[in-house]
Amino acid sequence: MRLVVVSDIHGNLPALEKAFDFIEKLKIDGIIWCGDYITDILLSSEVLEFIRLKNEKYRHWMIKGNREDYIIDFHNGRSKDFSDVDVTGSLMLTYNSLSRSDINYISSLPDHVVVDIKGCPKIYVSHKLSSNVDYKYHVFGHVHKQCLFVKDGTCFINPGSVGQCFSGKPGLEFAIMELIDGEWSSHFYHMNYNLEYVVKFIRNSDLATCKIHWADVLVRTLVSGHDYIDDYINIARRVASSNGFDGKYLGNIPNKVWDYVYNNLDDLK
């Protein structure tokens, strides 16, 4: 029994396609999808269609992530806009690119699922790490870094990110879980994809119109494999607070602060 674990695609269709070019040569028995398939790179609808097609072919277990929740909450009127989680405008671009079918699809996804295969240990799957899990195996996404550790009798596995890995080198990441002697063994993969094409696509897409240099920060993250996105936001909050602005709410941070942090990001880290 061999399962592929995929997480955090973030609209990066070329990386997803490259991953499956390799994955499908491995004779897999199923796919575990760990959330955050959409937003950032403006190919979210295409990513969802790719996933639907693979799910017609393979047994699968699929949950939603926080990015899907952002879109669902806005669509259902639970949030009037994205200002509490996004000041760039990129989430609205994603929302406008999705069809009604796409919205219905992600809305149908659960927050967590249990992989329950006869003769195999059960696997608990959630997007974010859950500390109170009464299962021997817990697969999660969200942090964009591959890891495996054991705590209180549970083996925690993160496959990394297909679309936006933060491992310190550019590329895509996923994991394979293989049943060996009645237990799950995890194998981690990191590989290159056509990053030059993705960078060109971002710069020529509507993402280039986003506020606070967002497309450039996203590109910087992709080509380095380092989480410049989190650095950028956290440093901007810190600089804003130290200059008398409310750094807790991103919408209150002045453009001049964003400009300063963007132009001095490496020095301020």
Secondary structure, 3 states (H helix, E strand, C coil): CEEEEECCCCCCHHHHHHHHHHHCCCCCCEEEECCCCCCCCCCHHHHHHHHHHHHHHCEEEECCCHHHHHHHHHHCCCCCCCCCCCCCCHHHHHHHHCCHHHHHHHHCCCCEEEECCCCCCCEEEECCCCCCCCCCEEEECCCCCEEEEEECCEEEEEECCCCCCCCCCCCEEEEEEEEECCEEEEEEEEECCCHHHHHHHHHHCHHHHCCCCHHHHHHHHHHHCCCHHHHHHHHHHHHHHHCCCCCCCHHHCCHHHHHHHHHCHHHHC
